[in-house]
Amino acid sequence: MAAATAELIRAAEAGDLSRAQAAVDAGAAVEGRGESGSSPMHYACEFGHITLVEWLHAQGAAINAATCIRSWD
């Protein structure tokens, strides 16, 4: 996993929008996946970071993406 995408995932977990923006500026993939198969959007939703969810969606992240565990539909 690319370092920028890993940073975006950590920012999504923390709800840190400025850190997420910096990660995307550094080349992070908004649809990138962590080791668990979860995307930054999954983490932002899981931890209730609504502003980050909205921002990720505006950047093109899917709001109904499946994980390796199950679909969100």
mmCIF file of the N, C-alpha and C atoms, coordinates in Angstrom:
data_MODEL
# 
_entry.id   MODEL 
# 
loop_
_atom_site.group_PDB 
_atom_site.id 
_atom_site.type_symbol 
_atom_site.label_atom_id 
_atom_site.label_alt_id 
_atom_site.label_comp_id 
_atom_site.label_asym_id 
_atom_site.label_entity_id 
_atom_site.label_seq_id 
_atom_site.pdbx_PDB_ins_code 
_atom_site.Cartn_x 
_atom_site.Cartn_y 
_atom_site.Cartn_z 
_atom_site.occupancy 
_atom_site.B_iso_or_equiv 
_atom_site.pdbx_formal_charge 
_atom_site.auth_seq_id 
_atom_site.auth_comp_id 
_atom_site.auth_asym_id 
_atom_site.auth_atom_id 
_atom_site.pdbx_PDB_model_num 
ATOM 1   N N  . MET A 1 1  ? 0.847   -1.179 0.000  1.00 0.00 ? 1  MET A N  1 
ATOM 2   C CA . MET A 1 1  ? 0.000   0.000  0.000  1.00 0.00 ? 1  MET A CA 1 
ATOM 3   C C  . MET A 1 1  ? 0.894   1.244  0.000  1.00 0.00 ? 1  MET A C  1 
ATOM 4   N N  . ALA A 1 2  ? 0.552   2.180  -0.832 1.00 0.00 ? 2  ALA A N  1 
ATOM 5   C CA . ALA A 1 2  ? 1.337   3.407  -0.936 1.00 0.00 ? 2  ALA A CA 1 
ATOM 6   C C  . ALA A 1 2  ? 1.291   4.189  0.374  1.00 0.00 ? 2  ALA A C  1 
ATOM 7   N N  . ALA A 1 3  ? 2.386   4.851  0.677  1.00 0.00 ? 3  ALA A N  1 
ATOM 8   C CA . ALA A 1 3  ? 2.489   5.606  1.928  1.00 0.00 ? 3  ALA A CA 1 
ATOM 9   C C  . ALA A 1 3  ? 1.427   6.694  2.033  1.00 0.00 ? 3  ALA A C  1 
ATOM 10  N N  . ALA A 1 4  ? 1.141   7.377  0.929  1.00 0.00 ? 4  ALA A N  1 
ATOM 11  C CA . ALA A 1 4  ? 0.143   8.445  0.963  1.00 0.00 ? 4  ALA A CA 1 
ATOM 12  C C  . ALA A 1 4  ? -1.250  7.891  1.254  1.00 0.00 ? 4  ALA A C  1 
ATOM 13  N N  . THR A 1 5  ? -1.561  6.727  0.698  1.00 0.00 ? 5  THR A N  1 
ATOM 14  C CA . THR A 1 5  ? -2.863  6.117  0.950  1.00 0.00 ? 5  THR A CA 1 
ATOM 15  C C  . THR A 1 5  ? -2.958  5.646  2.397  1.00 0.00 ? 5  THR A C  1 
ATOM 16  N N  . ALA A 1 6  ? -1.882  5.104  2.930  1.00 0.00 ? 6  ALA A N  1 
ATOM 17  C CA . ALA A 1 6  ? -1.865  4.709  4.344  1.00 0.00 ? 6  ALA A CA 1 
ATOM 18  C C  . ALA A 1 6  ? -2.086  5.932  5.235  1.00 0.00 ? 6  ALA A C  1 
ATOM 19  N N  . GLU A 1 7  ? -1.492  7.041  4.868  1.00 0.00 ? 7  GLU A N  1 
ATOM 20  C CA . GLU A 1 7  ? -1.682  8.282  5.630  1.00 0.00 ? 7  GLU A CA 1 
ATOM 21  C C  . GLU A 1 7  ? -3.131  8.748  5.543  1.00 0.00 ? 7  GLU A C  1 
ATOM 22  N N  . LEU A 1 8  ? -3.746  8.618  4.374  1.00 0.00 ? 8  LEU A N  1 
ATOM 23  C CA . LEU A 1 8  ? -5.150  8.999  4.221  1.00 0.00 ? 8  LEU A CA 1 
ATOM 24  C C  . LEU A 1 8  ? -6.037  8.125  5.102  1.00 0.00 ? 8  LEU A C  1 
ATOM 25  N N  . ILE A 1 9  ? -5.751  6.867  5.173  1.00 0.00 ? 9  ILE A N  1 
ATOM 26  C CA . ILE A 1 9  ? -6.528  5.972  6.030  1.00 0.00 ? 9  ILE A CA 1 
ATOM 27  C C  . ILE A 1 9  ? -6.385  6.376  7.498  1.00 0.00 ? 9  ILE A C  1 
ATOM 28  N N  . ARG A 1 10 ? -5.172  6.686  7.928  1.00 0.00 ? 10 ARG A N  1 
ATOM 29  C CA . ARG A 1 10 ? -4.975  7.128  9.318  1.00 0.00 ? 10 ARG A CA 1 
ATOM 30  C C  . ARG A 1 10 ? -5.711  8.442  9.576  1.00 0.00 ? 10 ARG A C  1 
ATOM 31  N N  . ALA A 1 11 ? -5.704  9.337  8.601  1.00 0.00 ? 11 ALA A N  1 
ATOM 32  C CA . ALA A 1 11 ? -6.430  10.605 8.752  1.00 0.00 ? 11 ALA A CA 1 
ATOM 33  C C  . ALA A 1 11 ? -7.937  10.355 8.833  1.00 0.00 ? 11 ALA A C  1 
ATOM 34  N N  . ALA A 1 12 ? -8.430  9.425  8.053  1.00 0.00 ? 12 ALA A N  1 
ATOM 35  C CA . ALA A 1 12 ? -9.862  9.100  8.082  1.00 0.00 ? 12 ALA A CA 1 
ATOM 36  C C  . ALA A 1 12 ? -10.256 8.514  9.431  1.00 0.00 ? 12 ALA A C  1 
ATOM 37  N N  . GLU A 1 13 ? -9.417  7.659  9.974  1.00 0.00 ? 13 GLU A N  1 
ATOM 38  C CA . GLU A 1 13 ? -9.682  7.088  11.302 1.00 0.00 ? 13 GLU A CA 1 
ATOM 39  C C  . GLU A 1 13 ? -9.743  8.184  12.363 1.00 0.00 ? 13 GLU A C  1 
ATOM 40  N N  . ALA A 1 14 ? -8.854  9.166  12.241 1.00 0.00 ? 14 ALA A N  1 
ATOM 41  C CA . ALA A 1 14 ? -8.758  10.241 13.226 1.00 0.00 ? 14 ALA A CA 1 
ATOM 42  C C  . ALA A 1 14 ? -9.742  11.380 12.971 1.00 0.00 ? 14 ALA A C  1 
ATOM 43  N N  . GLY A 1 15 ? -10.308 11.420 11.769 1.00 0.00 ? 15 GLY A N  1 
ATOM 44  C CA . GLY A 1 15 ? -11.209 12.525 11.427 1.00 0.00 ? 15 GLY A CA 1 
ATOM 45  C C  . GLY A 1 15 ? -10.476 13.819 11.158 1.00 0.00 ? 15 GLY A C  1 
ATOM 46  N N  . ASP A 1 16 ? -9.262  13.729 10.681 1.00 0.00 ? 16 ASP A N  1 
ATOM 47  C CA . ASP A 1 16 ? -8.400  14.891 10.463 1.00 0.00 ? 16 ASP A CA 1 
ATOM 48  C C  . ASP A 1 16 ? -8.456  15.309 8.989  1.00 0.00 ? 16 ASP A C  1 
ATOM 49  N N  . LEU A 1 17 ? -9.293  16.288 8.710  1.00 0.00 ? 17 LEU A N  1 
ATOM 50  C CA . LEU A 1 17 ? -9.520  16.721 7.329  1.00 0.00 ? 17 LEU A CA 1 
ATOM 51  C C  . LEU A 1 17 ? -8.260  17.311 6.702  1.00 0.00 ? 17 LEU A C  1 
ATOM 52  N N  . SER A 1 18 ? -7.543  18.163 7.413  1.00 0.00 ? 18 SER A N  1 
ATOM 53  C CA . SER A 1 18 ? -6.355  18.784 6.810  1.00 0.00 ? 18 SER A CA 1 
ATOM 54  C C  . SER A 1 18 ? -5.288  17.726 6.497  1.00 0.00 ? 18 SER A C  1 
ATOM 55  N N  . ARG A 1 19 ? -5.160  16.747 7.347  1.00 0.00 ? 19 ARG A N  1 
ATOM 56  C CA . ARG A 1 19 ? -4.224  15.638 7.099  1.00 0.00 ? 19 ARG A CA 1 
ATOM 57  C C  . ARG A 1 19 ? -4.675  14.812 5.900  1.00 0.00 ? 19 ARG A C  1 
ATOM 58  N N  . ALA A 1 20 ? -5.985  14.598 5.770  1.00 0.00 ? 20 ALA A N  1 
ATOM 59  C CA . ALA A 1 20 ? -6.529  13.862 4.624  1.00 0.00 ? 20 ALA A CA 1 
ATOM 60  C C  . ALA A 1 20 ? -6.269  14.627 3.326  1.00 0.00 ? 20 ALA A C  1 
ATOM 61  N N  . GLN A 1 21 ? -6.486  15.933 3.355  1.00 0.00 ? 21 GLN A N  1 
ATOM 62  C CA . GLN A 1 21 ? -6.243  16.752 2.170  1.00 0.00 ? 21 GLN A CA 1 
ATOM 63  C C  . GLN A 1 21 ? -4.775  16.683 1.764  1.00 0.00 ? 21 GLN A C  1 
ATOM 64  N N  . ALA A 1 22 ? -3.881  16.747 2.735  1.00 0.00 ? 22 ALA A N  1 
ATOM 65  C CA . ALA A 1 22 ? -2.444  16.671 2.446  1.00 0.00 ? 22 ALA A CA 1 
ATOM 66  C C  . ALA A 1 22 ? -2.088  15.313 1.848  1.00 0.00 ? 22 ALA A C  1 
ATOM 67  N N  . ALA A 1 23 ? -2.710  14.257 2.357  1.00 0.00 ? 23 ALA A N  1 
ATOM 68  C CA . ALA A 1 23 ? -2.437  12.915 1.824  1.00 0.00 ? 23 ALA A CA 1 
ATOM 69  C C  . ALA A 1 23 ? -2.890  12.804 0.371  1.00 0.00 ? 23 ALA A C  1 
ATOM 70  N N  . VAL A 1 24 ? -4.063  13.342 0.060  1.00 0.00 ? 24 VAL A N  1 
ATOM 71  C CA . VAL A 1 24 ? -4.554  13.310 -1.325 1.00 0.00 ? 24 VAL A CA 1 
ATOM 72  C C  . VAL A 1 24 ? -3.651  14.168 -2.210 1.00 0.00 ? 24 VAL A C  1 
ATOM 73  N N  . ASP A 1 25 ? -3.246  15.310 -1.717 1.00 0.00 ? 25 ASP A N  1 
ATOM 74  C CA . ASP A 1 25 ? -2.319  16.159 -2.477 1.00 0.00 ? 25 ASP A CA 1 
ATOM 75  C C  . ASP A 1 25 ? -1.005  15.430 -2.752 1.00 0.00 ? 25 ASP A C  1 
ATOM 76  N N  . ALA A 1 26 ? -0.632  14.516 -1.847 1.00 0.00 ? 26 ALA A N  1 
ATOM 77  C CA . ALA A 1 26 ? 0.606   13.741 -2.007 1.00 0.00 ? 26 ALA A CA 1 
ATOM 78  C C  . ALA A 1 26 ? 0.409   12.491 -2.857 1.00 0.00 ? 26 ALA A C  1 
ATOM 79  N N  . GLY A 1 27 ? -0.806  12.307 -3.366 1.00 0.00 ? 27 GLY A N  1 
ATOM 80  C CA . GLY A 1 27 ? -1.048  11.194 -4.275 1.00 0.00 ? 27 GLY A CA 1 
ATOM 81  C C  . GLY A 1 27 ? -1.849  10.033 -3.724 1.00 0.00 ? 27 GLY A C  1 
ATOM 82  N N  . ALA A 1 28 ? -2.436  10.183 -2.539 1.00 0.00 ? 28 ALA A N  1 
ATOM 83  C CA . ALA A 1 28 ? -3.249  9.104  -1.965 1.00 0.00 ? 28 ALA A CA 1 
ATOM 84  C C  . ALA A 1 28 ? -4.466  8.833  -2.841 1.00 0.00 ? 28 ALA A C  1 
ATOM 85  N N  . ALA A 1 29 ? -4.820  7.576  -2.939 1.00 0.00 ? 29 ALA A N  1 
ATOM 86  C CA . ALA A 1 29 ? -6.007  7.169  -3.690 1.00 0.00 ? 29 ALA A CA 1 
ATOM 87  C C  . ALA A 1 29 ? -7.209  7.169  -2.755 1.00 0.00 ? 29 ALA A C  1 
ATOM 88  N N  . VAL A 1 30 ? -8.235  7.985  -3.068 1.00 0.00 ? 30 VAL A N  1 
ATOM 89  C CA . VAL A 1 30 ? -9.408  8.040  -2.196 1.00 0.00 ? 30 VAL A CA 1 
ATOM 90  C C  . VAL A 1 30 ? -10.151 6.709  -2.159 1.00 0.00 ? 30 VAL A C  1 
ATOM 91  N N  . GLU A 1 31 ? -9.943  5.881  -3.173 1.00 0.00 ? 31 GLU A N  1 
ATOM 92  C CA . GLU A 1 31 ? -10.535 4.544  -3.201 1.00 0.00 ? 31 GLU A CA 1 
ATOM 93  C C  . GLU A 1 31 ? -9.533  3.470  -2.770 1.00 0.00 ? 31 GLU A C  1 
ATOM 94  N N  . GLY A 1 32 ? -8.398  3.898  -2.245 1.00 0.00 ? 32 GLY A N  1 
ATOM 95  C CA . GLY A 1 32 ? -7.388  2.950  -1.796 1.00 0.00 ? 32 GLY A CA 1 
ATOM 96  C C  . GLY A 1 32 ? -7.900  2.097  -0.645 1.00 0.00 ? 32 GLY A C  1 
ATOM 97  N N  . ARG A 1 33 ? -7.240  0.989  -0.417 1.00 0.00 ? 33 ARG A N  1 
ATOM 98  C CA . ARG A 1 33 ? -7.654  0.050  0.639  1.00 0.00 ? 33 ARG A CA 1 
ATOM 99  C C  . ARG A 1 33 ? -6.504  -0.227 1.578  1.00 0.00 ? 33 ARG A C  1 
ATOM 100 N N  . GLY A 1 34 ? -6.849  -0.421 2.840  1.00 0.00 ? 34 GLY A N  1 
ATOM 101 C CA . GLY A 1 34 ? -5.878  -0.827 3.839  1.00 0.00 ? 34 GLY A CA 1 
ATOM 102 C C  . GLY A 1 34 ? -5.736  -2.338 3.844  1.00 0.00 ? 34 GLY A C  1 
ATOM 103 N N  . GLU A 1 35 ? -4.955  -2.845 4.768  1.00 0.00 ? 35 GLU A N  1 
ATOM 104 C CA . GLU A 1 35 ? -4.714  -4.282 4.856  1.00 0.00 ? 35 GLU A CA 1 
ATOM 105 C C  . GLU A 1 35 ? -5.996  -5.073 5.091  1.00 0.00 ? 35 GLU A C  1 
ATOM 106 N N  . SER A 1 36 ? -6.971  -4.458 5.751  1.00 0.00 ? 36 SER A N  1 
ATOM 107 C CA . SER A 1 36 ? -8.231  -5.149 6.043  1.00 0.00 ? 36 SER A CA 1 
ATOM 108 C C  . SER A 1 36 ? -9.187  -5.130 4.854  1.00 0.00 ? 36 SER A C  1 
ATOM 109 N N  . GLY A 1 37 ? -8.847  -4.366 3.819  1.00 0.00 ? 37 GLY A N  1 
ATOM 110 C CA . GLY A 1 37 ? -9.728  -4.225 2.670  1.00 0.00 ? 37 GLY A CA 1 
ATOM 111 C C  . GLY A 1 37 ? -10.680 -3.051 2.787  1.00 0.00 ? 37 GLY A C  1 
ATOM 112 N N  . SER A 1 38 ? -10.557 -2.285 3.861  1.00 0.00 ? 38 SER A N  1 
ATOM 113 C CA . SER A 1 38 ? -11.427 -1.129 4.059  1.00 0.00 ? 38 SER A CA 1 
ATOM 114 C C  . SER A 1 38 ? -10.817 0.125  3.447  1.00 0.00 ? 38 SER A C  1 
ATOM 115 N N  . SER A 1 39 ? -11.677 0.996  2.971  1.00 0.00 ? 39 SER A N  1 
ATOM 116 C CA . SER A 1 39 ? -11.249 2.249  2.346  1.00 0.00 ? 39 SER A CA 1 
ATOM 117 C C  . SER A 1 39 ? -11.260 3.382  3.373  1.00 0.00 ? 39 SER A C  1 
ATOM 118 N N  . PRO A 1 40 ? -10.679 4.524  3.026  1.00 0.00 ? 40 PRO A N  1 
ATOM 119 C CA . PRO A 1 40 ? -10.767 5.678  3.915  1.00 0.00 ? 40 PRO A CA 1 
ATOM 120 C C  . PRO A 1 40 ? -12.221 6.030  4.242  1.00 0.00 ? 40 PRO A C  1 
ATOM 121 N N  . MET A 1 41 ? -13.116 5.875  3.266  1.00 0.00 ? 41 MET A N  1 
ATOM 122 C CA . MET A 1 41 ? -14.535 6.155  3.511  1.00 0.00 ? 41 MET A CA 1 
ATOM 123 C C  . MET A 1 41 ? -15.099 5.241  4.592  1.00 0.00 ? 41 MET A C  1 
ATOM 124 N N  . HIS A 1 42 ? -14.740 3.961  4.553  1.00 0.00 ? 42 HIS A N  1 
ATOM 125 C CA . HIS A 1 42 ? -15.211 3.032  5.583  1.00 0.00 ? 42 HIS A CA 1 
ATOM 126 C C  . HIS A 1 42 ? -14.799 3.506  6.975  1.00 0.00 ? 42 HIS A C  1 
ATOM 127 N N  . TYR A 1 43 ? -13.536 3.900  7.103  1.00 0.00 ? 43 TYR A N  1 
ATOM 128 C CA . TYR A 1 43 ? -13.040 4.349  8.406  1.00 0.00 ? 43 TYR A CA 1 
ATOM 129 C C  . TYR A 1 43 ? -13.720 5.641  8.846  1.00 0.00 ? 43 TYR A C  1 
ATOM 130 N N  . ALA A 1 44 ? -13.870 6.591  7.945  1.00 0.00 ? 44 ALA A N  1 
ATOM 131 C CA . ALA A 1 44 ? -14.523 7.848  8.308  1.00 0.00 ? 44 ALA A CA 1 
ATOM 132 C C  . ALA A 1 44 ? -15.961 7.599  8.768  1.00 0.00 ? 44 ALA A C  1 
ATOM 133 N N  . CYS A 1 45 ? -16.657 6.705  8.082  1.00 0.00 ? 45 CYS A N  1 
ATOM 134 C CA . CYS A 1 45 ? -18.033 6.363  8.481  1.00 0.00 ? 45 CYS A CA 1 
ATOM 135 C C  . CYS A 1 45 ? -18.051 5.639  9.821  1.00 0.00 ? 45 CYS A C  1 
ATOM 136 N N  . GLU A 1 46 ? -17.168 4.668  9.966  1.00 0.00 ? 46 GLU A N  1 
ATOM 137 C CA . GLU A 1 46 ? -17.140 3.869  11.197 1.00 0.00 ? 46 GLU A CA 1 
ATOM 138 C C  . GLU A 1 46 ? -16.959 4.739  12.435 1.00 0.00 ? 46 GLU A C  1 
ATOM 139 N N  . PHE A 1 47 ? -16.121 5.756  12.323 1.00 0.00 ? 47 PHE A N  1 
ATOM 140 C CA . PHE A 1 47 ? -15.826 6.597  13.471 1.00 0.00 ? 47 PHE A CA 1 
ATOM 141 C C  . PHE A 1 47 ? -16.660 7.886  13.514 1.00 0.00 ? 47 PHE A C  1 
ATOM 142 N N  . GLY A 1 48 ? -17.645 8.022  12.612 1.00 0.00 ? 48 GLY A N  1 
ATOM 143 C CA . GLY A 1 48 ? -18.582 9.132  12.665 1.00 0.00 ? 48 GLY A CA 1 
ATOM 144 C C  . GLY A 1 48 ? -18.034 10.487 12.260 1.00 0.00 ? 48 GLY A C  1 
ATOM 145 N N  . HIS A 1 49 ? -17.050 10.503 11.384 1.00 0.00 ? 49 HIS A N  1 
ATOM 146 C CA . HIS A 1 49 ? -16.437 11.760 10.946 1.00 0.00 ? 49 HIS A CA 1 
ATOM 147 C C  . HIS A 1 49 ? -17.165 12.278 9.699  1.00 0.00 ? 49 HIS A C  1 
ATOM 148 N N  . ILE A 1 50 ? -18.314 12.886 9.928  1.00 0.00 ? 50 ILE A N  1 
ATOM 149 C CA . ILE A 1 50 ? -19.222 13.286 8.843  1.00 0.00 ? 50 ILE A CA 1 
ATOM 150 C C  . ILE A 1 50 ? -18.573 14.273 7.875  1.00 0.00 ? 50 ILE A C  1 
ATOM 151 N N  . THR A 1 51 ? -17.852 15.253 8.378  1.00 0.00 ? 51 THR A N  1 
ATOM 152 C CA . THR A 1 51 ? -17.199 16.224 7.494  1.00 0.00 ? 51 THR A CA 1 
ATOM 153 C C  . THR A 1 51 ? -16.231 15.523 6.563  1.00 0.00 ? 51 THR A C  1 
ATOM 154 N N  . LEU A 1 52 ? -15.499 14.570 7.096  1.00 0.00 ? 52 LEU A N  1 
ATOM 155 C CA . LEU A 1 52 ? -14.550 13.820 6.269  1.00 0.00 ? 52 LEU A CA 1 
ATOM 156 C C  . LEU A 1 52 ? -15.282 12.919 5.275  1.00 0.00 ? 52 LEU A C  1 
ATOM 157 N N  . VAL A 1 53 ? -16.391 12.332 5.689  1.00 0.00 ? 53 VAL A N  1 
ATOM 158 C CA . VAL A 1 53 ? -17.205 11.519 4.777  1.00 0.00 ? 53 VAL A CA 1 
ATOM 159 C C  . VAL A 1 53 ? -17.658 12.374 3.590  1.00 0.00 ? 53 VAL A C  1 
ATOM 160 N N  . GLU A 1 54 ? -18.173 13.548 3.877  1.00 0.00 ? 54 GLU A N  1 
ATOM 161 C CA . GLU A 1 54 ? -18.633 14.442 2.807  1.00 0.00 ? 54 GLU A CA 1 
ATOM 162 C C  . GLU A 1 54 ? -17.489 14.851 1.900  1.00 0.00 ? 54 GLU A C  1 
ATOM 163 N N  . TRP A 1 55 ? -16.347 15.157 2.484  1.00 0.00 ? 55 TRP A N  1 
ATOM 164 C CA . TRP A 1 55 ? -15.188 15.559 1.687  1.00 0.00 ? 55 TRP A CA 1 
ATOM 165 C C  . TRP A 1 55 ? -14.702 14.406 0.814  1.00 0.00 ? 55 TRP A C  1 
ATOM 166 N N  . LEU A 1 56 ? -14.587 13.202 1.380  1.00 0.00 ? 56 LEU A N  1 
ATOM 167 C CA . LEU A 1 56 ? -14.157 12.038 0.595  1.00 0.00 ? 56 LEU A CA 1 
ATOM 168 C C  . LEU A 1 56 ? -15.118 11.782 -0.562 1.00 0.00 ? 56 LEU A C  1 
ATOM 169 N N  . HIS A 1 57 ? -16.409 11.903 -0.302 1.00 0.00 ? 57 HIS A N  1 
ATOM 170 C CA . HIS A 1 57 ? -17.394 11.708 -1.367 1.00 0.00 ? 57 HIS A CA 1 
ATOM 171 C C  . HIS A 1 57 ? -17.201 12.754 -2.468 1.00 0.00 ? 57 HIS A C  1 
ATOM 172 N N  . ALA A 1 58 ? -16.957 13.990 -2.082 1.00 0.00 ? 58 ALA A N  1 
ATOM 173 C CA . ALA A 1 58 ? -16.719 15.057 -3.064 1.00 0.00 ? 58 ALA A CA 1 
ATOM 174 C C  . ALA A 1 58 ? -15.453 14.794 -3.881 1.00 0.00 ? 58 ALA A C  1 
ATOM 175 N N  . GLN A 1 59 ? -14.508 14.047 -3.303 1.00 0.00 ? 59 GLN A N  1 
ATOM 176 C CA . GLN A 1 59 ? -13.269 13.694 -3.999 1.00 0.00 ? 59 GLN A CA 1 
ATOM 177 C C  . GLN A 1 59 ? -13.440 12.467 -4.893 1.00 0.00 ? 59 GLN A C  1 
ATOM 178 N N  . GLY A 1 60 ? -14.626 11.859 -4.862 1.00 0.00 ? 60 GLY A N  1 
ATOM 179 C CA . GLY A 1 60 ? -14.900 10.722 -5.730 1.00 0.00 ? 60 GLY A CA 1 
ATOM 180 C C  . GLY A 1 60 ? -14.962 9.375  -5.035 1.00 0.00 ? 60 GLY A C  1 
ATOM 181 N N  . ALA A 1 61 ? -14.858 9.351  -3.710 1.00 0.00 ? 61 ALA A N  1 
ATOM 182 C CA . ALA A 1 61 ? -14.935 8.083  -2.986 1.00 0.00 ? 61 ALA A CA 1 
ATOM 183 C C  . ALA A 1 61 ? -16.376 7.558  -3.006 1.00 0.00 ? 61 ALA A C  1 
ATOM 184 N N  . ALA A 1 62 ? -16.501 6.271  -3.239 1.00 0.00 ? 62 ALA A N  1 
ATOM 185 C CA . ALA A 1 62 ? -17.824 5.634  -3.272 1.00 0.00 ? 62 ALA A CA 1 
ATOM 186 C C  . ALA A 1 62 ? -18.417 5.574  -1.864 1.00 0.00 ? 62 ALA A C  1 
ATOM 187 N N  . ILE A 1 63 ? -19.711 5.826  -1.771 1.00 0.00 ? 63 ILE A N  1 
ATOM 188 C CA . ILE A 1 63 ? -20.367 5.762  -0.465 1.00 0.00 ? 63 ILE A CA 1 
ATOM 189 C C  . ILE A 1 63 ? -20.965 4.394  -0.193 1.00 0.00 ? 63 ILE A C  1 
ATOM 190 N N  . ASN A 1 64 ? -20.931 3.507  -1.174 1.00 0.00 ? 64 ASN A N  1 
ATOM 191 C CA . ASN A 1 64 ? -21.512 2.169  -0.982 1.00 0.00 ? 64 ASN A CA 1 
ATOM 192 C C  . ASN A 1 64 ? -20.516 1.068  -1.319 1.00 0.00 ? 64 ASN A C  1 
ATOM 193 N N  . ALA A 1 65 ? -19.253 1.347  -1.117 1.00 0.00 ? 65 ALA A N  1 
ATOM 194 C CA . ALA A 1 65 ? -18.208 0.372  -1.444 1.00 0.00 ? 65 ALA A CA 1 
ATOM 195 C C  . ALA A 1 65 ? -18.263 -0.842 -0.515 1.00 0.00 ? 65 ALA A C  1 
ATOM 196 N N  . ALA A 1 66 ? -17.983 -1.986 -1.072 1.00 0.00 ? 66 ALA A N  1 
ATOM 197 C CA . ALA A 1 66 ? -17.948 -3.224 -0.287 1.00 0.00 ? 66 ALA A CA 1 
ATOM 198 C C  . ALA A 1 66 ? -16.562 -3.418 0.311  1.00 0.00 ? 66 ALA A C  1 
ATOM 199 N N  . THR A 1 67 ? -16.514 -4.106 1.421  1.00 0.00 ? 67 THR A N  1 
ATOM 200 C CA . THR A 1 67 ? -15.239 -4.548 1.980  1.00 0.00 ? 67 THR A CA 1 
ATOM 201 C C  . THR A 1 67 ? -15.072 -6.014 1.635  1.00 0.00 ? 67 THR A C  1 
ATOM 202 N N  . CYS A 1 68 ? -13.985 -6.591 2.088  1.00 0.00 ? 68 CYS A N  1 
ATOM 203 C CA . CYS A 1 68 ? -13.820 -8.032 1.864  1.00 0.00 ? 68 CYS A CA 1 
ATOM 204 C C  . CYS A 1 68 ? -14.731 -8.814 2.792  1.00 0.00 ? 68 CYS A C  1 
ATOM 205 N N  . ILE A 1 69 ? -15.346 -8.150 3.754  1.00 0.00 ? 69 ILE A N  1 
ATOM 206 C CA . ILE A 1 69 ? -16.235 -8.796 4.704  1.00 0.00 ? 69 ILE A CA 1 
ATOM 207 C C  . ILE A 1 69 ? -17.659 -8.863 4.164  1.00 0.00 ? 69 ILE A C  1 
ATOM 208 N N  . ARG A 1 70 ? -18.170 -7.694 3.694  1.00 0.00 ? 70 ARG A N  1 
ATOM 209 C CA . ARG A 1 70 ? -19.537 -7.657 3.177  1.00 0.00 ? 70 ARG A CA 1 
ATOM 210 C C  . ARG A 1 70 ? -19.794 -6.338 2.448  1.00 0.00 ? 70 ARG A C  1 
ATOM 211 N N  . SER A 1 71 ? -20.873 -6.269 1.749  1.00 0.00 ? 71 SER A N  1 
ATOM 212 C CA . SER A 1 71 ? -21.281 -5.063 1.044  1.00 0.00 ? 71 SER A CA 1 
ATOM 213 C C  . SER A 1 71 ? -22.025 -4.141 1.997  1.00 0.00 ? 71 SER A C  1 
ATOM 214 N N  . TRP A 1 72 ? -21.965 -2.846 1.734  1.00 0.00 ? 72 TRP A N  1 
ATOM 215 C CA . TRP A 1 72 ? -22.690 -1.864 2.537  1.00 0.00 ? 72 TRP A CA 1 
ATOM 216 C C  . TRP A 1 72 ? -24.060 -1.570 1.958  1.00 0.00 ? 72 TRP A C  1 
ATOM 217 N N  . ASP A 1 73 ? -24.427 -2.212 0.873  1.00 0.00 ? 73 ASP A N  1 
ATOM 218 C CA . ASP A 1 73 ? -25.749 -1.974 0.272  1.00 0.00 ? 73 ASP A CA 1 
ATOM 219 C C  . ASP A 1 73 ? -26.834 -2.640 1.080  1.00 0.00 ? 73 ASP A C  1 
# 
